[in-house]
Amino acid sequence: MLDAFDARYHRDSVISDGYYGMYTMVDYLLQMGHRDIVFVGSVNATSSITDRYYGYCRAMREASVTVTEDRILPDRDAEGKVTVSLERLSKLPTAFACNCDVTAYVLLNALKENGIRVPEDVSVVGFDDYILADLAVPSLTTYAIDVDHMAKVSAQQLIRRIQKPEAEVRRIVVSGKLVIRESVQNIQETLHKVRLTVLHAICLQIFRHIAQKSVEKSDYASYAQALFSVSLGTILLICQSDREDFSVGLIFLAKKIGNPESRYRIAQQIRRNVC
C-alpha cells in the first residue's frame, strides 16, 4: 500500500510522515506567533488525515493550547469531494493548518471570495507540496513529501515481496521537509512592534505629566525619582519581562531625562538587565 495504512490488514506499506509532518507545520505557525490555529480536514475520512490531525494535536498540546471541536473545520462532503465552508467557523482564527494542498487551495479561494486576505488577515499552510502549492496566490507554505524516495522504497518492497512471499510485513515511514513560501505572516514581529509603539507613547505621556508637576512645584529632585520609578513600572507592565523591549524602553527614557543622576541609575538598570 502506498501512502495508506490500516493496522487491521497485514500488508506492506510505504507512507509519508503525516504525524510529524503536520507537527512540524503547526510548530512553525506557533513560532510565527499564532495560537488560534484551526485544523482543516475531515479527521476520520482517511488514515492520512487522521495521522496529520494527531500531529496537529500534539503541537498544540505542547504549546498548552486546548484543541476543541471548534478548532476543526471539515473538508469533505458525503461523497468525499473536497469542499470548505467558512460558515462553520464561529470566528476567524489567525491561521489554518490544512491536511493537504488541495484543501488549502480550496480554502484560499473561499477566503478570497469573502474578502479575507492571506497572509495579511489570516495565514494558511498545506501539506504534500503538490503542484497547487506553487501555483496558489499567494504561494503556499507546506510540507513537502519525498515522492521520489517513496516510489523507490515502494518498488523495493514489491520486489522483496515477489522474491520472498513469506517475509514479514513492513511499514516504512518516509519523512519530508518544511517549505516556506508566502502564505504565513509572522504576527510575533507585528505584536513586538505594537508593544514598542505603545511603550513609547505611554512613557512619553508619563514624562510630560511628571515634568509639568515638578516644574509647578519647583521640586526637581523628586522629578527624577518619580519619573524613573513610575516609568520603570510601566515598562515592566507593557513588556511583560521581554528583555529586548525592556532595554529599548529604558534607553528611550534615558534620552528624555536631563538629570545626570537619573541617567546613571538608568544606565545601571540597563546593565543589570542585559548583562
Backbone as CSV, one residue per row, in Angstrom:
resi,resn,N_x,N_y,N_z,CA_x,CA_y,CA_z,C_x,C_y,C_z
1,MET,0.844,-1.191,0.000,0.000,0.000,0.000,0.881,1.242,0.000
2,LEU,0.556,2.204,-0.833,1.348,3.421,-0.947,0.597,4.585,-0.317
3,ASP,1.253,5.215,0.684,0.718,6.357,1.427,-0.644,6.066,2.045
4,ALA,-0.814,4.847,2.515,-2.026,4.452,3.242,-1.661,3.313,4.179
5,PHE,-2.375,3.255,5.308,-2.063,2.208,6.280,-3.315,1.860,7.076
6,ASP,-3.513,0.570,7.285,-4.620,0.093,8.102,-4.109,-1.078,8.933
7,ALA,-4.060,-0.901,10.245,-3.491,-1.916,11.134,-4.257,-3.232,11.091
8,ARG,-5.492,-3.209,10.603,-6.296,-4.440,10.556,-5.844,-5.374,9.438
9,TYR,-5.121,-4.826,8.467,-4.675,-5.642,7.341,-3.152,-5.740,7.345
10,HIS,-2.635,-6.950,7.284,-1.192,-7.164,7.306,-0.642,-7.087,5.885
11,ARG,-0.315,-5.870,5.491,0.218,-5.630,4.157,1.397,-4.676,4.242
12,ASP,2.340,-4.849,3.302,3.447,-3.907,3.225,2.891,-2.522,2.884
13,SER,3.482,-1.515,3.475,3.019,-0.157,3.188,4.178,0.829,3.276
14,VAL,4.088,1.856,2.449,5.050,2.956,2.468,4.227,4.230,2.601
15,ILE,4.425,4.941,3.699,3.602,6.116,3.951,4.458,7.350,4.229
16,SER,3.895,8.507,3.946,4.565,9.767,4.285,4.390,10.007,5.783
17,ASP,5.271,10.788,6.352,5.236,11.026,7.789,4.215,12.112,8.123
18,GLY,2.942,11.731,8.060,1.883,12.699,8.295,1.869,13.238,9.709
19,TYR,2.166,12.397,10.669,2.120,12.794,12.081,3.141,13.894,12.381
20,TYR,4.416,13.574,12.168,5.442,14.569,12.467,5.500,15.676,11.415
21,GLY,5.009,15.389,10.218,4.941,16.421,9.198,3.993,17.536,9.610
22,MET,2.789,17.167,10.048,1.841,18.184,10.496,2.297,18.822,11.799
23,TYR,2.942,18.038,12.645,3.518,18.612,13.866,4.494,19.729,13.495
24,THR,5.310,19.483,12.481,6.278,20.477,12.021,5.583,21.735,11.516
25,MET,4.503,21.562,10.761,3.780,22.711,10.213,3.149,23.561,11.314
26,VAL,2.515,22.910,12.269,1.850,23.653,13.349,2.884,24.300,14.266
27,ASP,3.988,23.602,14.499,5.054,24.178,15.310,5.610,25.432,14.640
28,TYR,5.702,25.425,13.325,6.159,26.607,12.586,5.178,27.772,12.787
29,LEU,3.885,27.483,12.706,2.879,28.527,12.928,2.989,29.091,14.344
30,LEU,3.208,28.218,15.303,3.364,28.666,16.690,4.583,29.571,16.842
31,GLN,5.662,29.225,16.158,6.866,30.063,16.204,6.621,31.424,15.578
32,MET,5.698,31.495,14.641,5.347,32.761,13.994,4.358,33.579,14.826
33,GLY,4.055,33.092,16.032,3.199,33.843,16.939,1.740,33.427,16.950
34,HIS,1.365,32.448,16.128,-0.028,32.003,16.054,-0.344,31.004,17.170
35,ARG,-1.524,31.170,17.774,-2.013,30.211,18.757,-3.444,29.789,18.437
36,ASP,-4.174,30.670,17.783,-5.543,30.352,17.372,-5.471,29.703,15.984
37,ILE,-5.217,28.400,15.974,-4.983,27.652,14.733,-6.075,26.608,14.541
38,VAL,-6.712,26.617,13.385,-7.768,25.658,13.069,-7.226,24.585,12.129
39,PHE,-7.503,23.328,12.444,-7.135,22.215,11.564,-8.239,22.034,10.527
40,VAL,-7.860,21.994,9.259,-8.835,21.839,8.180,-8.717,20.433,7.611
41,GLY,-9.725,19.606,7.882,-9.712,18.230,7.403,-10.795,17.417,8.087
42,SER,-11.396,16.511,7.352,-12.370,15.588,7.938,-11.583,14.451,8.580
43,VAL,-11.458,14.511,9.881,-10.493,13.707,10.629,-10.549,12.215,10.317
44,ASN,-11.719,11.643,10.207,-11.838,10.192,10.018,-12.005,9.772,8.563
45,ALA,-11.818,10.693,7.642,-12.025,10.370,6.225,-10.980,9.397,5.693
46,THR,-9.711,9.594,6.064,-8.627,8.700,5.636,-7.622,8.553,6.774
47,SER,-6.803,7.518,6.699,-5.780,7.321,7.729,-4.746,8.446,7.694
48,SER,-4.484,8.983,6.516,-3.507,10.069,6.391,-3.986,11.322,7.117
49,ILE,-5.266,11.660,6.917,-5.809,12.842,7.590,-5.801,12.636,9.095
50,THR,-6.135,11.434,9.534,-6.148,11.137,10.966,-4.758,11.321,11.569
51,ASP,-3.739,10.794,10.906,-2.363,10.947,11.387,-1.974,12.423,11.479
52,ARG,-2.350,13.183,10.456,-1.988,14.601,10.429,-2.734,15.375,11.514
53,TYR,-3.943,14.978,11.782,-4.708,15.625,12.854,-4.036,15.378,14.206
54,TYR,-3.577,14.167,14.441,-2.909,13.874,15.709,-1.593,14.640,15.845
55,GLY,-0.914,14.845,14.715,0.297,15.664,14.745,-0.027,17.099,15.126
56,TYR,-1.133,17.606,14.590,-1.626,18.949,14.939,-1.919,19.017,16.438
57,CYS,-2.603,17.999,16.943,-2.968,17.970,18.368,-1.737,17.982,19.268
58,ARG,-0.711,17.227,18.879,0.485,17.168,19.728,1.174,18.535,19.790
59,ALA,1.308,19.198,18.652,1.965,20.507,18.637,1.177,21.518,19.472
60,MET,-0.145,21.487,19.346,-0.981,22.411,20.108,-0.899,22.106,21.603
61,ARG,-0.883,20.833,21.932,-0.803,20.437,23.340,0.507,20.883,23.963
62,GLU,1.611,20.737,23.231,2.907,21.159,23.745,2.968,22.667,23.945
63,ALA,2.121,23.399,23.198,2.061,24.855,23.347,1.000,25.267,24.366
64,SER,0.423,24.255,25.064,-0.604,24.488,26.083,-1.860,25.125,25.504
65,VAL,-2.192,24.748,24.280,-3.414,25.227,23.630,-4.391,24.047,23.558
66,THR,-5.562,24.219,24.112,-6.563,23.160,24.120,-7.234,23.028,22.757
67,VAL,-7.297,21.813,22.246,-7.955,21.558,20.959,-9.411,21.177,21.232
68,THR,-10.319,22.012,20.757,-11.748,21.767,20.916,-12.388,21.551,19.545
69,GLU,-13.660,21.176,19.543,-14.359,20.883,18.287,-14.381,22.072,17.339
70,ASP,-14.430,23.276,17.896,-14.495,24.458,17.025,-13.150,24.778,16.383
71,ARG,-12.119,23.989,16.701,-10.824,24.161,16.040,-10.640,23.162,14.890
72,ILE,-11.706,22.470,14.532,-11.658,21.519,13.423,-12.665,21.942,12.355
73,LEU,-12.202,22.117,11.129,-13.060,22.503,10.013,-13.045,21.375,8.977
74,PRO,-14.140,20.628,8.833,-14.191,19.511,7.869,-13.951,19.995,6.438
75,ASP,-13.400,19.090,5.614,-13.115,19.470,4.222,-13.682,18.480,3.203
76,ARG,-14.521,17.534,3.644,-15.098,16.556,2.716,-16.617,16.513,2.890
77,ASP,-17.322,16.403,1.768,-18.768,16.226,1.868,-19.094,14.730,1.914
78,ALA,-20.360,14.385,1.850,-20.778,12.980,1.964,-20.228,12.115,0.839
79,GLU,-19.930,12.717,-0.303,-19.410,11.973,-1.447,-17.885,11.970,-1.507
80,GLY,-17.250,12.593,-0.516,-15.794,12.624,-0.490,-15.178,13.775,-1.264
81,LYS,-15.996,14.674,-1.795,-15.490,15.822,-2.545,-14.934,16.860,-1.582
82,VAL,-13.780,17.453,-1.966,-13.157,18.471,-1.117,-13.952,19.774,-1.212
83,THR,-14.446,20.223,-0.086,-15.191,21.480,-0.018,-15.019,22.073,1.364
84,VAL,-14.885,23.378,1.441,-14.664,24.060,2.717,-15.706,25.167,2.881
85,SER,-16.410,25.151,4.009,-17.425,26.164,4.301,-16.980,27.019,5.474
86,LEU,-16.724,28.284,5.212,-16.305,29.195,6.281,-17.447,29.496,7.249
87,GLU,-18.667,29.199,6.844,-19.822,29.445,7.702,-19.801,28.560,8.948
88,ARG,-19.022,27.495,8.914,-18.915,26.611,10.077,-18.102,27.245,11.200
89,LEU,-17.352,28.288,10.891,-16.481,28.909,11.880,-17.255,29.886,12.754
90,SER,-17.016,29.835,14.056,-17.630,30.806,14.956,-16.894,32.135,14.885
91,LYS,-15.601,32.076,14.554,-14.787,33.278,14.359,-13.589,32.918,13.490
92,LEU,-12.981,33.919,12.922,-11.820,33.681,12.064,-10.571,33.501,12.926
93,PRO,-9.852,32.386,12.762,-8.605,32.189,13.531,-7.489,33.037,12.931
94,THR,-6.313,32.948,13.502,-5.178,33.644,12.903,-4.490,32.773,11.863
95,ALA,-4.749,31.442,11.907,-4.102,30.540,10.958,-4.903,29.262,10.749
96,PHE,-4.757,28.691,9.540,-5.354,27.398,9.199,-4.236,26.409,8.882
97,ALA,-4.331,25.203,9.439,-3.405,24.120,9.097,-4.196,23.087,8.296
98,CYS,-3.978,23.048,6.987,-4.765,22.169,6.109,-4.104,20.810,5.955
99,ASN,-4.925,19.752,5.877,-4.391,18.399,5.804,-3.734,18.091,4.468
100,CYS,-4.006,18.896,3.438,-3.354,18.698,2.136,-3.413,19.994,1.339
101,ASP,-2.624,20.072,0.284,-2.562,21.288,-0.529,-3.842,21.536,-1.317
102,VAL,-4.530,20.464,-1.716,-5.787,20.634,-2.446,-6.792,21.364,-1.555
103,THR,-6.890,20.926,-0.307,-7.782,21.580,0.651,-7.356,23.027,0.879
104,ALA,-6.056,23.247,0.999,-5.547,24.608,1.205,-5.903,25.502,0.020
105,TYR,-5.816,24.959,-1.188,-6.130,25.721,-2.398,-7.613,26.100,-2.420
106,VAL,-8.471,25.149,-2.069,-9.913,25.420,-1.993,-10.196,26.470,-0.919
107,LEU,-9.504,26.357,0.208,-9.680,27.320,1.298,-9.246,28.717,0.877
108,LEU,-8.122,28.819,0.178,-7.648,30.120,-0.291,-8.696,30.804,-1.159
109,ASN,-9.326,30.034,-2.038,-10.369,30.593,-2.904,-11.578,31.051,-2.102
110,ALA,-11.951,30.255,-1.088,-13.090,30.621,-0.247,-12.800,31.901,0.537
111,LEU,-11.588,32.020,1.043,-11.200,33.226,1.771,-11.221,34.440,0.858
112,LYS,-10.706,34.277,-0.351,-10.677,35.375,-1.315,-12.083,35.841,-1.657
113,GLU,-13.007,34.902,-1.841,-14.396,35.236,-2.164,-15.066,36.025,-1.037
114,ASN,-14.573,35.833,0.181,-15.139,36.531,1.333,-14.342,37.781,1.713
115,GLY,-13.424,38.173,0.844,-12.654,39.386,1.080,-11.620,39.275,2.172
116,ILE,-11.211,38.056,2.485,-10.207,37.825,3.533,-8.848,37.607,2.883
117,ARG,-7.889,38.413,3.268,-6.571,38.381,2.636,-5.631,37.394,3.334
118,VAL,-4.813,36.732,2.523,-3.775,35.817,3.016,-2.430,36.346,2.527
119,PRO,-1.457,36.593,3.405,-1.467,36.276,4.845,-1.823,37.463,5.740
120,GLU,-2.229,38.601,5.133,-2.462,39.801,5.943,-3.515,39.593,7.031
121,ASP,-4.623,38.925,6.688,-5.713,38.728,7.653,-5.655,37.359,8.337
122,VAL,-5.184,36.366,7.630,-5.095,35.012,8.181,-4.009,34.250,7.426
123,SER,-3.318,33.352,8.114,-2.268,32.546,7.496,-2.792,31.154,7.167
124,VAL,-2.189,30.533,6.137,-2.619,29.200,5.692,-1.393,28.354,5.372
125,VAL,-1.388,27.107,5.859,-0.343,26.156,5.459,-1.010,24.897,4.909
126,GLY,-0.305,24.213,4.022,-0.823,22.993,3.423,0.034,21.793,3.775
127,PHE,-0.094,20.761,2.948,0.672,19.533,3.177,0.734,18.758,1.866
128,ASP,1.901,18.271,1.488,2.182,17.445,0.305,3.167,18.105,-0.638
129,ASP,3.122,19.459,-0.748,3.863,20.209,-1.761,3.427,19.776,-3.161
130,TYR,2.128,19.661,-3.308,1.503,19.364,-4.598,1.694,20.569,-5.502
131,ILE,1.493,20.399,-6.804,1.727,21.470,-7.771,0.920,22.720,-7.452
132,LEU,-0.263,22.546,-6.824,-1.105,23.689,-6.486,-0.438,24.605,-5.467
133,ALA,0.461,24.074,-4.648,1.124,24.880,-3.623,1.930,26.004,-4.247
134,ASP,2.557,25.728,-5.373,3.379,26.727,-6.050,2.547,27.633,-6.941
135,LEU,1.406,27.127,-7.432,0.547,27.908,-8.318,-0.416,28.807,-7.559
136,ALA,-0.659,28.488,-6.295,-1.607,29.270,-5.500,-1.124,30.707,-5.336
137,VAL,-2.067,31.615,-5.105,-1.752,33.021,-4.856,-2.357,33.405,-3.500
138,PRO,-1.506,33.677,-2.493,-0.049,33.603,-2.517,0.432,32.149,-2.546
139,SER,1.697,31.972,-2.922,2.248,30.617,-2.936,2.204,30.047,-1.522
140,LEU,1.987,28.745,-1.448,1.617,28.097,-0.186,2.813,27.531,0.589
141,THR,2.911,27.918,1.839,3.856,27.277,2.749,3.306,25.887,3.064
142,THR,4.147,24.850,2.931,3.624,23.491,3.029,4.703,22.521,3.492
143,TYR,4.315,21.255,3.609,5.246,20.195,3.974,5.449,19.317,2.740
144,ALA,6.673,19.276,2.247,6.962,18.545,1.014,7.217,17.067,1.291
145,ILE,6.401,16.230,0.680,6.596,14.783,0.764,7.681,14.368,-0.231
146,ASP,8.550,13.475,0.180,9.619,12.991,-0.703,9.050,11.879,-1.594
147,VAL,8.362,12.292,-2.654,7.678,11.347,-3.532,8.658,10.398,-4.225
148,ASP,9.796,10.916,-4.658,10.779,10.075,-5.348,11.276,8.945,-4.453
149,HIS,11.557,9.287,-3.206,12.050,8.262,-2.283,10.950,7.252,-1.953
150,MET,9.725,7.739,-1.823,8.613,6.831,-1.553,8.422,5.841,-2.704
151,ALA,8.548,6.339,-3.947,8.406,5.465,-5.115,9.511,4.416,-5.150
152,LYS,10.736,4.851,-4.833,11.870,3.937,-4.828,11.696,2.847,-3.774
153,VAL,11.319,3.246,-2.572,11.135,2.283,-1.483,9.979,1.331,-1.797
154,SER,8.928,1.853,-2.420,7.774,1.016,-2.771,8.174,-0.063,-3.772
155,ALA,8.984,0.324,-4.759,9.444,-0.640,-5.757,10.298,-1.728,-5.099
156,GLN,11.146,-1.306,-4.160,11.985,-2.267,-3.444,11.134,-3.229,-2.603
157,GLN,10.098,-2.703,-1.993,9.196,-3.523,-1.202,8.475,-4.553,-2.073
158,LEU,8.050,-4.116,-3.251,7.320,-5.000,-4.164,8.217,-6.138,-4.645
159,ILE,9.454,-5.796,-5.015,10.406,-6.818,-5.465,10.693,-7.799,-4.335
160,ARG,10.873,-7.265,-3.135,11.128,-8.115,-1.967,9.962,-9.076,-1.722
161,ARG,8.746,-8.605,-1.877,7.571,-9.433,-1.638,7.447,-10.528,-2.696
162,ILE,7.816,-10.205,-3.921,7.775,-11.204,-5.000,8.815,-12.297,-4.760
163,GLN,10.003,-11.860,-4.332,11.086,-12.810,-4.116,10.873,-13.629,-2.835
164,LYS,10.284,-13.005,-1.818,10.073,-13.696,-0.548,8.631,-13.481,-0.081
165,PRO,7.702,-14.244,-0.626,6.278,-14.076,-0.292,5.977,-14.223,1.198
166,GLU,6.807,-15.000,1.915,6.538,-15.239,3.326,7.273,-14.273,4.254
167,ALA,7.950,-13.271,3.677,8.701,-12.316,4.501,7.756,-11.512,5.394
168,GLU,8.293,-11.051,6.520,7.473,-10.287,7.461,6.983,-8.980,6.820
169,VAL,5.821,-8.550,7.268,5.230,-7.316,6.735,5.997,-6.100,7.253
170,ARG,6.228,-5.151,6.368,6.955,-3.944,6.738,6.099,-2.698,6.497
171,ARG,6.241,-1.762,7.414,5.619,-0.442,7.230,6.736,0.590,7.304
172,ILE,6.972,1.269,6.221,8.073,2.232,6.129,7.514,3.651,6.076
173,VAL,8.032,4.501,6.953,7.598,5.899,7.019,8.689,6.782,6.413
174,VAL,8.301,7.601,5.448,9.257,8.473,4.746,9.026,9.924,5.164
175,SER,10.057,10.541,5.681,9.952,11.935,6.132,10.064,12.908,4.965
176,GLY,9.586,14.133,5.210,9.670,15.198,4.201,10.334,16.419,4.807
177,LYS,9.943,17.607,4.326,10.563,18.831,4.842,9.612,20.020,4.716
178,LEU,9.817,21.001,5.574,9.042,22.233,5.557,9.495,23.098,4.383
179,VAL,8.530,23.601,3.615,8.818,24.509,2.500,8.128,25.835,2.793
180,ILE,8.916,26.862,3.040,8.366,28.169,3.405,8.175,29.030,2.158
181,ARG,6.935,29.488,1.967,6.647,30.375,0.835,6.031,31.675,1.353
182,GLU,4.819,32.026,0.886,4.304,33.376,1.160,2.976,33.420,1.907
183,SER,2.483,32.298,2.408,1.123,32.277,2.955,1.036,32.403,4.480
184,VAL,2.166,32.681,5.124,2.174,32.797,6.585,2.758,34.144,6.994
185,GLN,2.047,34.826,7.885,2.532,36.094,8.419,3.121,35.878,9.802
186,ASN,4.240,36.532,10.050,4.872,36.460,11.359,4.213,37.493,12.268
187,ILE,3.182,37.086,12.996,2.487,38.039,13.853,3.265,38.294,15.132
188,GLN,4.289,37.493,15.404,5.152,37.738,16.559,5.867,39.066,16.374
189,GLU,6.358,39.334,15.162,7.031,40.594,14.871,6.054,41.753,14.935
190,THR,4.829,41.523,14.455,3.818,42.566,14.481,3.480,42.955,15.916
191,LEU,3.294,41.954,16.777,2.998,42.222,18.180,4.156,42.937,18.858
192,HIS,5.368,42.579,18.481,6.557,43.207,19.039,6.569,44.701,18.709
193,LYS,6.271,45.056,17.460,6.262,46.453,17.043,5.146,47.228,17.726
194,VAL,3.992,46.579,17.892,2.871,47.237,18.565,3.226,47.543,20.015
195,ARG,3.852,46.563,20.686,4.234,46.779,22.078,5.201,47.949,22.218
196,LEU,6.176,48.030,21.301,7.142,49.124,21.359,6.463,50.470,21.138
197,THR,5.536,50.516,20.187,4.828,51.756,19.892,4.030,52.218,21.113
198,VAL,3.314,51.281,21.734,2.532,51.608,22.932,3.458,52.037,24.065
199,LEU,4.562,51.327,24.205,5.534,51.640,25.258,6.037,53.066,25.132
200,HIS,6.447,53.446,23.937,6.984,54.787,23.722,5.934,55.845,23.997
201,ALA,4.700,55.606,23.555,3.624,56.585,23.744,3.313,56.786,25.222
202,ILE,3.215,55.688,25.968,2.893,55.781,27.395,4.020,56.459,28.168
203,CYS,5.244,56.073,27.875,6.382,56.666,28.586,6.482,58.167,28.327
204,LEU,6.197,58.566,27.093,6.257,59.984,26.755,5.197,60.768,27.525
205,GLN,3.995,60.182,27.657,2.921,60.841,28.404,3.283,60.955,29.885
206,ILE,3.878,59.898,30.419,4.299,59.931,31.828,5.356,61.008,32.026
207,PHE,6.293,61.079,31.117,7.372,62.071,31.206,6.806,63.495,31.223
208,ARG,5.889,63.769,30.322,5.305,65.103,30.225,4.516,65.464,31.486
209,HIS,3.764,64.494,32.000,2.950,64.742,33.187,3.823,65.037,34.403
210,ILE,4.823,64.202,34.636,5.686,64.393,35.809,6.495,65.672,35.677
211,ALA,6.959,65.957,34.466,7.736,67.182,34.246,6.906,68.416,34.559
212,GLN,5.654,68.415,34.128,4.766,69.545,34.374,4.537,69.758,35.865
213,LYS,4.253,68.660,36.587,4.009,68.769,38.018,5.262,69.204,38.775
214,SER,6.417,68.721,38.339,7.665,69.060,39.017,8.013,70.527,38.831
215,VAL,7.782,71.048,37.622,8.066,72.452,37.345,7.134,73.343,38.157
216,GLU,5.873,72.933,38.258,4.901,73.715,39.023,5.311,73.824,40.485
217,LYS,5.904,72.775,41.029,6.264,72.761,42.447,7.752,73.068,42.668
218,SER,8.494,73.282,41.582,9.939,73.527,41.659,10.661,72.418,42.427
219,ASP,10.172,71.204,42.301,10.739,70.063,43.028,11.465,69.161,42.031
220,TYR,12.643,69.583,41.620,13.359,68.873,40.568,13.993,67.568,41.057
221,ALA,14.275,67.483,42.337,14.862,66.247,42.863,13.839,65.112,42.808
222,SER,12.606,65.415,43.210,11.554,64.398,43.185,11.186,64.030,41.757
223,TYR,11.397,64.986,40.865,11.082,64.776,39.451,11.811,63.563,38.892
224,ALA,13.131,63.513,39.101,13.931,62.422,38.559,13.549,61.085,39.207
225,GLN,13.338,61.113,40.517,12.995,59.888,41.233,11.635,59.348,40.795
226,ALA,10.656,60.232,40.732,9.305,59.806,40.351,9.272,59.324,38.910
227,LEU,9.963,60.033,38.053,9.987,59.657,36.633,10.576,58.267,36.453
228,PHE,11.674,58.015,37.122,12.311,56.711,36.999,11.419,55.597,37.534
229,SER,10.850,55.783,38.716,10.058,54.741,39.363,8.789,54.415,38.589
230,VAL,8.046,55.449,38.237,6.780,55.236,37.536,7.015,54.661,36.146
231,SER,7.986,55.185,35.442,8.250,54.727,34.080,8.789,53.302,34.057
232,LEU,9.607,52.978,35.042,10.138,51.620,35.131,8.999,50.618,35.323
233,GLY,8.051,50.959,36.177,6.896,50.091,36.373,6.080,49.937,35.108
234,THR,5.941,51.017,34.354,5.187,50.965,33.094,5.874,50.057,32.087
235,ILE,7.182,50.162,32.013,7.939,49.327,31.075,7.752,47.847,31.407
236,LEU,7.875,47.526,32.697,7.727,46.126,33.104,6.330,45.603,32.785
237,LEU,5.322,46.433,32.967,3.945,46.025,32.708,3.707,45.798,31.225
238,ILE,4.151,46.718,30.396,3.916,46.623,28.956,4.728,45.500,28.326
239,CYS,5.983,45.390,28.713,6.875,44.443,28.042,6.742,43.018,28.565
240,GLN,6.154,42.848,29.742,5.967,41.517,30.309,7.278,40.733,30.324
241,SER,8.296,41.378,30.858,9.618,40.761,31.047,10.347,40.461,29.752
242,ASP,9.968,41.106,28.668,10.689,40.943,27.405,11.992,41.738,27.511
243,ARG,13.111,41.054,27.529,14.399,41.709,27.788,14.735,42.757,26.739
244,GLU,14.455,42.443,25.478,14.809,43.378,24.414,13.966,44.651,24.509
245,ASP,12.647,44.507,24.653,11.766,45.658,24.785,12.121,46.472,26.027
246,PHE,12.437,45.778,27.108,12.763,46.430,28.371,13.950,47.372,28.186
247,SER,14.992,46.878,27.538,16.193,47.677,27.341,15.924,48.862,26.421
248,VAL,15.167,48.621,25.352,14.832,49.707,24.427,14.061,50.802,25.155
249,GLY,13.117,50.386,26.011,12.323,51.354,26.755,13.165,52.180,27.719
250,LEU,14.115,51.549,28.396,14.968,52.261,29.334,15.883,53.258,28.611
251,ILE,16.385,52.847,27.468,17.230,53.760,26.685,16.419,54.971,26.237
252,PHE,15.170,54.716,25.854,14.268,55.802,25.454,14.096,56.805,26.601
253,LEU,13.898,56.286,27.819,13.734,57.155,28.983,15.013,57.937,29.273
254,ALA,16.138,57.273,29.141,17.417,57.923,29.434,17.636,59.148,28.559
255,LYS,17.205,59.056,27.309,17.359,60.177,26.380,16.463,61.351,26.760
256,LYS,15.356,61.043,27.483,14.407,62.084,27.845,14.754,62.784,29.160
257,ILE,15.667,62.203,29.907,15.974,62.729,31.243,17.280,63.510,31.214
258,GLY,17.213,64.741,31.689,18.401,65.580,31.688,19.218,65.445,32.965
259,ASN,18.639,64.909,34.017,19.318,64.800,35.299,20.415,63.749,35.236
260,PRO,21.685,64.118,35.465,22.805,63.150,35.373,22.655,61.963,36.307
261,GLU,22.152,62.212,37.520,21.998,61.123,38.480,20.997,60.093,37.979
262,SER,19.902,60.557,37.380,18.899,59.642,36.848,19.439,58.879,35.655
263,ARG,20.218,59.556,34.831,20.841,58.859,33.691,21.721,57.716,34.184
264,TYR,22.480,58.000,35.246,23.381,56.975,35.781,22.580,55.785,36.316
265,ARG,21.487,56.066,37.028,20.686,54.984,37.600,20.048,54.128,36.503
266,ILE,19.610,54.781,35.433,19.020,54.032,34.323,20.082,53.188,33.632
267,ALA,21.277,53.762,33.469,22.360,53.008,32.846,22.695,51.765,33.676
268,GLN,22.682,51.903,35.003,22.937,50.764,35.882,21.846,49.694,35.731
269,GLN,20.590,50.132,35.614,19.493,49.204,35.471,19.605,48.436,34.146
270,ILE,19.995,49.153,33.095,20.168,48.503,31.782,21.273,47.445,31.856
271,ARG,22.372,47.815,32.548,23.494,46.880,32.653,23.087,45.617,33.406
272,ARG,22.316,45.750,34.463,21.888,44.588,35.226,20.908,43.715,34.418
273,ASN,20.098,44.362,33.594,19.073,43.641,32.852,19.645,42.900,31.651
274,VAL,20.600,43.500,30.995,21.121,42.949,29.742,22.336,42.071,29.962
275,CYS,23.197,42.442,30.882,24.485,41.746,31.030,24.425,40.572,31.974
